[in-house]
Amino acid sequence: MNQILLSVIAEGGPGNTGPDFGKASPVGLLVIVLLVIATLFLVRSMNQQLKKVPKSFDRDHPELDQAADEGTDRDGPARPPGPPHESG
C-alpha cells in the first residue's frame, strides 16, 4: 500500500500547466470587488441601525414606549381564537 502511494506521489499530477492555467478572468475580479463593496455598504448600514437601538432594554423608564403600547390593539384580536374559518 505504501509503495503504491509513494509511486503516485513521486509521479506528480497531470501537470496542469497549460497556457491558461492559473489565469483568472477580469470578470471574476469585478465580481469579487463588487461583493466587497456591497459588504462594506451593508456593514455601514447595520452600524447606523445599531446606533438607533437603546443601550439597554430595562424597564426603569417605561414612559418612552408607553404611548406606543397604549395605542395598539385596544379592542383585542380581530377574530376570536380557534380554528380558522374555512370557506367552501
N, CA, C and O atoms as a MOPAC input file, in Angstrom:
PM7 MOZYME 1SCF
protein

 N      0.82800 1    -1.19100 1     0.00000 1
 C      0.00000 1     0.00000 1     0.00000 1
 C      0.87300 1     1.25500 1     0.00000 1
 O      0.61300 1     2.20600 1    -0.73800 1
 N      1.91600 1     1.24300 1     0.84300 1
 C      2.79000 1     2.40600 1     0.90900 1
 C      3.57100 1     2.59100 1    -0.38900 1
 O      3.83600 1     3.71900 1    -0.80600 1
 N      3.93500 1     1.48700 1    -1.02100 1
 C      4.68000 1     1.57900 1    -2.28100 1
 C      3.83900 1     2.23800 1    -3.36500 1
 O      4.33900 1     3.05000 1    -4.14300 1
 N      2.55500 1     1.88100 1    -3.41100 1
 C      1.66400 1     2.46500 1    -4.41800 1
 C      1.48000 1     3.95200 1    -4.15300 1
 O      1.51400 1     4.76900 1    -5.07300 1
 N      1.28400 1     4.29000 1    -2.88900 1
 C      1.09200 1     5.69300 1    -2.52400 1
 C      2.33800 1     6.51200 1    -2.85200 1
 O      2.23300 1     7.61400 1    -3.39000 1
 N      3.49700 1     5.98600 1    -2.53500 1
 C      4.72900 1     6.71300 1    -2.82000 1
 C      4.97000 1     6.86800 1    -4.32100 1
 O      5.46600 1     7.90100 1    -4.76900 1
 N      4.61800 1     5.84400 1    -5.09400 1
 C      4.82700 1     5.96000 1    -6.54100 1
 C      3.87600 1     6.98000 1    -7.15900 1
 O      4.25100 1     7.68400 1    -8.09600 1
 N      2.64500 1     7.07000 1    -6.64200 1
 C      1.69200 1     8.06200 1    -7.16000 1
 C      2.15300 1     9.46800 1    -6.80900 1
 O      2.05900 1    10.38100 1    -7.62900 1
 N      2.65000 1     9.64000 1    -5.59600 1
 C      3.13100 1    10.96200 1    -5.18400 1
 C      4.37800 1    11.34300 1    -5.97100 1
 O      4.53700 1    12.50200 1    -6.35400 1
 N      5.26400 1    10.37900 1    -6.21800 1
 C      6.50900 1    10.65800 1    -6.93100 1
 C      6.26800 1    10.99200 1    -8.39800 1
 O      7.02100 1    11.76500 1    -8.98900 1
 N      5.22700 1    10.41700 1    -8.98500 1
 C      4.93000 1    10.70100 1   -10.39400 1
 C      4.54600 1    12.15400 1   -10.61200 1
 O      4.84500 1    12.73300 1   -11.65600 1
 N      3.90600 1    12.72100 1    -9.65800 1
 C      3.37500 1    14.06400 1    -9.85000 1
 C      1.97300 1    13.96400 1   -10.42500 1
 O      1.50700 1    12.86900 1   -10.74100 1
 N      1.32100 1    15.05700 1   -10.55900 1
 C     -0.03800 1    15.06000 1   -11.08200 1
 C     -0.04900 1    15.17600 1   -12.57900 1
 O      0.99000 1    15.04500 1   -13.22700 1
 N     -1.19100 1    15.41700 1   -13.12400 1
 C     -1.28000 1    15.57600 1   -14.56600 1
 C     -0.55100 1    16.82200 1   -15.05500 1
 O     -0.36300 1    17.00000 1   -16.25800 1
 N     -0.14500 1    17.67500 1   -14.13600 1
 C      0.63700 1    18.84800 1   -14.52200 1
 C     -0.18400 1    19.90200 1   -15.23100 1
 O      0.06500 1    20.21700 1   -16.39500 1
 N     -1.15400 1    20.44000 1   -14.53500 1
 C     -1.99400 1    21.48900 1   -15.11300 1
 C     -1.15300 1    22.74100 1   -15.35300 1
 O     -1.22100 1    23.70600 1   -14.59200 1
 N     -0.37800 1    22.70700 1   -16.40100 1
 C      0.49400 1    23.84000 1   -16.70300 1
 C      0.27100 1    24.34000 1   -18.11500 1
 O      1.20700 1    24.77600 1   -18.78500 1
 N     -0.97600 1    24.27700 1   -18.56400 1
 C     -1.28500 1    24.77100 1   -19.89700 1
 C     -1.14900 1    26.27700 1   -19.96500 1
 O     -0.86200 1    26.90900 1   -18.94800 1
 N     -1.34400 1    26.87300 1   -21.13200 1
 C     -1.16200 1    28.31600 1   -21.27900 1
 C     -2.17100 1    29.13800 1   -20.48500 1
 O     -1.88900 1    30.28800 1   -20.14800 1
 N     -3.35500 1    28.56800 1   -20.17400 1
 C     -4.36900 1    29.32800 1   -19.44000 1
 C     -4.49000 1    28.89800 1   -17.98400 1
 O     -5.39600 1    29.35000 1   -17.28500 1
 N     -3.60000 1    28.03700 1   -17.51600 1
 C     -3.69300 1    27.56000 1   -16.13900 1
 C     -3.33400 1    28.68100 1   -15.16800 1
 O     -2.28200 1    29.30800 1   -15.29800 1
 N     -4.20500 1    28.93000 1   -14.20200 1
 C     -3.94000 1    29.91800 1   -13.17100 1
 C     -4.33600 1    31.33000 1   -13.52500 1
 O     -4.12900 1    32.24000 1   -12.72300 1
 N     -4.89900 1    31.54400 1   -14.69600 1
 C     -5.30100 1    32.89700 1   -15.07600 1
 C     -6.77500 1    33.09000 1   -14.73700 1
 O     -7.62800 1    32.30300 1   -15.14900 1
 N     -7.05500 1    34.11800 1   -14.00100 1
 C     -8.44100 1    34.44100 1   -13.67200 1
 C     -8.92000 1    35.52000 1   -14.63100 1
 O     -8.14900 1    36.37000 1   -15.07600 1
 N    -10.18600 1    35.46600 1   -14.93300 1
 C    -10.71300 1    36.45600 1   -15.86900 1
 C    -10.97000 1    37.77000 1   -15.14900 1
 O    -11.16700 1    37.77200 1   -13.93400 1
 N    -10.97300 1    38.87700 1   -15.86200 1
 C    -11.29100 1    40.16800 1   -15.25200 1
 C    -12.71900 1    40.21800 1   -14.71700 1
 O    -13.01300 1    40.99100 1   -13.80600 1
 N    -13.59800 1    39.40600 1   -15.27300 1
 C    -14.97600 1    39.37900 1   -14.77400 1
 C    -15.00200 1    38.83300 1   -13.35200 1
 O    -15.76700 1    39.31800 1   -12.51900 1
 N    -14.18300 1    37.84100 1   -13.06700 1
 C    -14.09700 1    37.30400 1   -11.71400 1
 C    -13.61300 1    38.34600 1   -10.72400 1
 O    -14.13600 1    38.44700 1    -9.61500 1
 N    -12.62100 1    39.11600 1   -11.12200 1
 C    -12.12800 1    40.19300 1   -10.26800 1
 C    -13.21300 1    41.23100 1   -10.03300 1
 O    -13.37400 1    41.72000 1    -8.91600 1
 N    -13.95400 1    41.56700 1   -11.07300 1
 C    -15.04200 1    42.53600 1   -10.94700 1
 C    -16.10600 1    42.03400 1    -9.97500 1
 O    -16.61300 1    42.80300 1    -9.15800 1
 N    -16.44200 1    40.76000 1   -10.05800 1
 C    -17.44000 1    40.19100 1    -9.14900 1
 C    -16.95400 1    40.26100 1    -7.70800 1
 O    -17.72300 1    40.62200 1    -6.81600 1
 N    -15.70900 1    39.92800 1    -7.47000 1
 C    -15.15000 1    39.97900 1    -6.11500 1
 C    -15.15800 1    41.40800 1    -5.58400 1
 O    -15.52700 1    41.63400 1    -4.43100 1
 N    -14.75900 1    42.36500 1    -6.39900 1
 C    -14.73200 1    43.76800 1    -5.97000 1
 C    -16.14100 1    44.25200 1    -5.65700 1
 O    -16.34800 1    44.94400 1    -4.66100 1
 N    -17.11100 1    43.89700 1    -6.49500 1
 C    -18.49500 1    44.30700 1    -6.23900 1
 C    -19.04100 1    43.67700 1    -4.96000 1
 O    -19.77700 1    44.32600 1    -4.21700 1
 N    -18.69200 1    42.43500 1    -4.70000 1
 C    -19.12700 1    41.79800 1    -3.45800 1
 C    -18.51300 1    42.47100 1    -2.23200 1
 O    -19.18100 1    42.62500 1    -1.21000 1
 N    -17.25900 1    42.86700 1    -2.32700 1
 C    -16.61300 1    43.56600 1    -1.21200 1
 C    -17.27500 1    44.91600 1    -0.98100 1
 O    -17.51500 1    45.29500 1     0.16500 1
 N    -17.57300 1    45.64500 1    -2.04700 1
 C    -18.23200 1    46.95000 1    -1.91800 1
 C    -19.62000 1    46.78600 1    -1.30900 1
 O    -20.00000 1    47.55600 1    -0.42700 1
 N    -20.37800 1    45.79800 1    -1.76600 1
 C    -21.71500 1    45.55900 1    -1.21600 1
 C    -21.63600 1    45.19400 1     0.26200 1
 O    -22.47400 1    45.62900 1     1.05300 1
 N    -20.64300 1    44.40700 1     0.64000 1
 C    -20.47600 1    44.04000 1     2.04400 1
 C    -20.15400 1    45.25500 1     2.89100 1
 O    -20.66800 1    45.38900 1     4.00100 1
 N    -19.31600 1    46.13700 1     2.38800 1
 C    -18.98600 1    47.35200 1     3.13900 1
 C    -20.21800 1    48.22900 1     3.33500 1
 O    -20.41500 1    48.78500 1     4.41600 1
 N    -21.05100 1    48.36100 1     2.29900 1
 C    -22.27900 1    49.14200 1     2.44500 1
 C    -23.23000 1    48.49800 1     3.45400 1
 O    -23.87600 1    49.20300 1     4.22900 1
 N    -23.32200 1    47.18200 1     3.45100 1
 C    -24.18700 1    46.50300 1     4.41200 1
 C    -23.68500 1    46.67800 1     5.84300 1
 O    -24.48500 1    46.86300 1     6.76000 1
 N    -22.38300 1    46.62100 1     6.03800 1
 C    -21.82100 1    46.82200 1     7.37600 1
 C    -22.08400 1    48.24200 1     7.84300 1
 O    -22.44400 1    48.45700 1     9.00000 1
 N    -21.90800 1    49.20700 1     6.96000 1
 C    -22.16300 1    50.60400 1     7.31500 1
 C    -23.62700 1    50.82200 1     7.67900 1
 O    -23.93400 1    51.51500 1     8.64900 1
 N    -24.52400 1    50.23400 1     6.90500 1
 C    -25.94700 1    50.36600 1     7.18700 1
 C    -26.30900 1    49.71100 1     8.51500 1
 O    -27.10200 1    50.25900 1     9.28100 1
 N    -25.74200 1    48.55600 1     8.78900 1
 C    -26.03000 1    47.87800 1    10.05000 1
 C    -25.51300 1    48.68200 1    11.23100 1
 O    -26.16600 1    48.72700 1    12.27400 1
 N    -24.36500 1    49.31300 1    11.09200 1
 C    -23.85000 1    50.15300 1    12.17000 1
 C    -24.77300 1    51.32900 1    12.42700 1
 O    -24.98900 1    51.69700 1    13.58200 1
 N    -25.32100 1    51.92700 1    11.38400 1
 C    -26.26400 1    53.02800 1    11.56200 1
 C    -27.52800 1    52.55300 1    12.26300 1
 O    -28.06500 1    53.26400 1    13.11200 1
 N    -28.00800 1    51.36700 1    11.92200 1
 C    -29.21200 1    50.84100 1    12.56200 1
 C    -28.94500 1    50.49700 1    14.02800 1
 O    -29.80700 1    50.70400 1    14.88200 1
 N    -27.76700 1    49.97800 1    14.31700 1
 C    -27.45400 1    49.61600 1    15.69500 1
 C    -27.27700 1    50.84000 1    16.58500 1
 O    -27.46200 1    50.74800 1    17.79800 1
 N    -26.92400 1    51.97400 1    16.01000 1
 C    -26.81500 1    53.19700 1    16.80400 1
 C    -28.18200 1    53.66700 1    17.27800 1
 O    -28.27100 1    54.39400 1    18.26700 1
 N    -29.24700 1    53.26600 1    16.59300 1
 C    -30.60600 1    53.65400 1    16.96900 1
 C    -31.16100 1    52.79700 1    18.10600 1
 O    -32.13800 1    53.18300 1    18.74800 1
 N    -30.55700 1    51.65700 1    18.35700 1
 C    -31.03100 1    50.75000 1    19.39200 1
 C    -30.62400 1    51.30500 1    20.74700 1
 O    -29.49700 1    51.77600 1    20.90300 1
 N    -31.52400 1    51.25800 1    21.74100 1
 C    -31.15300 1    51.77200 1    23.06200 1
 C    -30.03700 1    50.94000 1    23.69400 1
 O    -29.84100 1    49.77400 1    23.35000 1
 N    -29.31800 1    51.55900 1    24.61700 1
 C    -28.20000 1    50.88100 1    25.27300 1
 C    -28.67100 1    49.66800 1    26.06400 1
 O    -28.00900 1    48.63000 1    26.07500 1
 N    -29.82100 1    49.80200 1    26.72700 1
 C    -30.36200 1    48.67100 1    27.48600 1
 C    -31.87800 1    48.66300 1    27.33000 1
 O    -32.48400 1    49.66700 1    26.95300 1
 N    -32.46600 1    47.54100 1    27.61900 1
 C    -33.90400 1    47.39000 1    27.48000 1
 C    -34.56800 1    47.23600 1    28.84500 1
 O    -35.56800 1    46.53100 1    28.98000 1
 N    -34.01000 1    47.89300 1    29.84800 1
 C    -34.59300 1    47.78500 1    31.17300 1
 C    -35.87700 1    48.59400 1    31.26200 1
 O    -36.15300 1    49.44200 1    30.41300 1
 N    -36.64500 1    48.32600 1    32.28400 1
 C    -37.94600 1    48.97900 1    32.45100 1
 C    -37.89100 1    50.08900 1    33.50300 1
 O    -38.89000 1    50.33500 1    34.17800 1
 N    -36.76200 1    50.75700 1    33.65800 1
 C    -36.67500 1    51.86000 1    34.60700 1
 C    -37.50300 1    53.05000 1    34.15700 1
 O    -38.10800 1    53.73100 1    34.98400 1
 N    -37.53600 1    53.30500 1    32.86300 1
 C    -38.30100 1    54.42400 1    32.31500 1
 C    -39.23600 1    53.90300 1    31.22400 1
 O    -38.92300 1    54.03200 1    30.04100 1
 N    -40.36400 1    53.32600 1    31.59400 1
 C    -41.24400 1    52.74400 1    30.57500 1
 C    -42.06000 1    53.77700 1    29.81000 1
 O    -42.73500 1    53.43000 1    28.84000 1
 N    -42.01300 1    55.03400 1    30.22500 1
 C    -42.84500 1    56.04200 1    29.54900 1
 C    -42.40100 1    56.31500 1    28.12000 1
 O    -43.17700 1    56.85400 1    27.33200 1
 N    -41.18300 1    55.95800 1    27.77100 1
 C    -40.71700 1    56.20600 1    26.41300 1
 C    -41.50200 1    55.40500 1    25.39000 1
 O    -41.81300 1    55.91900 1    24.31600 1
 N    -41.82600 1    54.16700 1    25.69900 1
 C    -42.58700 1    53.36900 1    24.74300 1
 C    -44.00100 1    53.08000 1    25.23300 1
 O    -44.69500 1    52.24200 1    24.65800 1
 N    -44.43200 1    53.75800 1    26.27900 1
 C    -45.77300 1    53.54000 1    26.80800 1
 C    -46.84200 1    54.01600 1    25.83400 1
 O    -47.89400 1    53.38700 1    25.72600 1
 N    -46.59700 1    55.10800 1    25.12800 1
 C    -47.58600 1    55.62000 1    24.18000 1
 C    -47.81600 1    54.63000 1    23.05100 1
 O    -48.95100 1    54.44500 1    22.61000 1
 N    -46.78500 1    54.01100 1    22.59200 1
 C    -46.93900 1    53.01900 1    21.52900 1
 C    -47.67500 1    51.79200 1    22.05200 1
 O    -48.47000 1    51.19200 1    21.33000 1
 N    -47.41800 1    51.41600 1    23.29900 1
 C    -48.10900 1    50.26300 1    23.86600 1
 C    -49.58600 1    50.54700 1    24.08700 1
 O    -50.42400 1    49.67000 1    23.87500 1
 N    -49.91600 1    51.76300 1    24.51100 1
 C    -51.31400 1    52.09600 1    24.76200 1
 C    -52.10200 1    52.26600 1    23.47600 1
 O    -53.31300 1    52.04500 1    23.46700 1
 N    -51.45200 1    52.65100 1    22.39700 1
 C    -52.16200 1    52.90900 1    21.15400 1
 C    -52.37500 1    51.68800 1    20.29800 1
 O    -52.95900 1    51.79200 1    19.21900 1
 N    -51.92600 1    50.54700 1    20.73900 1
 C    -52.05300 1    49.35800 1    19.90200 1
 C    -53.04800 1    48.38800 1    20.49200 1
 O    -53.02400 1    48.10500 1    21.69000 1
 N    -53.90300 1    47.89200 1    19.66400 1
 C    -54.77400 1    46.76600 1    19.97500 1
 C    -55.64100 1    46.99900 1    21.20900 1
 O    -55.60200 1    46.20700 1    22.15000 1
 N    -56.42000 1    48.07200 1    21.21200 1
 C    -57.30000 1    48.35300 1    22.34800 1
 C    -58.49400 1    47.40800 1    22.39900 1
 O    -58.98400 1    47.08500 1    23.48100 1
 N    -58.96500 1    46.96300 1    21.23200 1
 C    -60.18100 1    46.16700 1    21.18200 1
 C    -59.91900 1    44.67200 1    21.23700 1
 O    -60.87300 1    43.89400 1    21.23600 1
 N    -58.71900 1    44.25700 1    21.28300 1
 C    -58.41600 1    42.83700 1    21.30000 1
 C    -58.23500 1    42.30700 1    19.89500 1
 O    -58.16200 1    43.08200 1    18.94200 1
 N    -58.16300 1    41.00900 1    19.75900 1
 C    -57.94400 1    40.43500 1    18.43100 1
 C    -59.15600 1    40.62600 1    17.53100 1
 O    -60.28800 1    40.71100 1    18.00800 1
 N    -58.91400 1    40.69100 1    16.23900 1
 C    -59.99400 1    40.89600 1    15.27700 1
 C    -60.85600 1    39.65000 1    15.15500 1
 O    -62.06100 1    39.76400 1    14.92700 1
 N    -60.28200 1    38.47800 1    15.29800 1
 C    -61.01900 1    37.21900 1    15.21400 1
 C    -60.95700 1    36.50600 1    16.55600 1
 O    -59.96300 1    36.62000 1    17.27300 1
 N    -61.99500 1    35.78300 1    16.89900 1
 C    -61.91800 1    35.01400 1    18.14600 1
 C    -60.92800 1    33.86700 1    17.99100 1
 O    -60.72700 1    33.36600 1    16.88500 1
 N    -60.31700 1    33.45400 1    19.07900 1
 C    -59.36600 1    32.35100 1    18.97400 1
 C    -60.07600 1    31.06000 1    18.58900 1
 O    -61.24200 1    30.85400 1    18.92300 1
 N    -59.38000 1    30.22300 1    17.90500 1
 C    -59.94800 1    28.95300 1    17.48500 1
 C    -59.45100 1    28.58600 1    16.11600 1
 O    -58.57600 1    29.25200 1    15.56300 1
 N    -60.00800 1    27.52600 1    15.56400 1
 C    -59.55100 1    27.12500 1    14.22600 1
 C    -59.97300 1    28.13800 1    13.17900 1
 O    -61.01100 1    28.78200 1    13.32600 1
 N    -59.19200 1    28.28900 1    12.13200 1
 C    -59.54800 1    29.26300 1    11.09100 1
 C    -60.81800 1    28.84300 1    10.36300 1
 O    -61.10800 1    27.65600 1    10.21100 1
 N    -61.55800 1    29.84100 1     9.92300 1
 C    -62.80800 1    29.59600 1     9.20400 1
 C    -62.49500 1    29.16700 1     7.78300 1
 O    -61.76200 1    29.84900 1     7.06700 1
 N    -63.05000 1    28.03900 1     7.38000 1
 C    -62.81000 1    27.53600 1     6.03000 1
 C    -63.95200 1    27.95200 1     5.12600 1
 O    -65.11900 1    27.71000 1     5.43300 1
 N    -63.61000 1    28.58400 1     4.00000 1
 C    -64.64800 1    28.94400 1     3.03700 1
 C    -64.86600 1    27.76000 1     2.11600 1
 O    -63.92000 1    27.05400 1     1.76400 1
 N    -66.09700 1    27.54800 1     1.73100 1
 C    -66.23400 1    26.38100 1     0.91700 1
 C    -67.44800 1    26.31600 1     0.14400 1
 O    -67.66200 1    25.35200 1    -0.59000 1

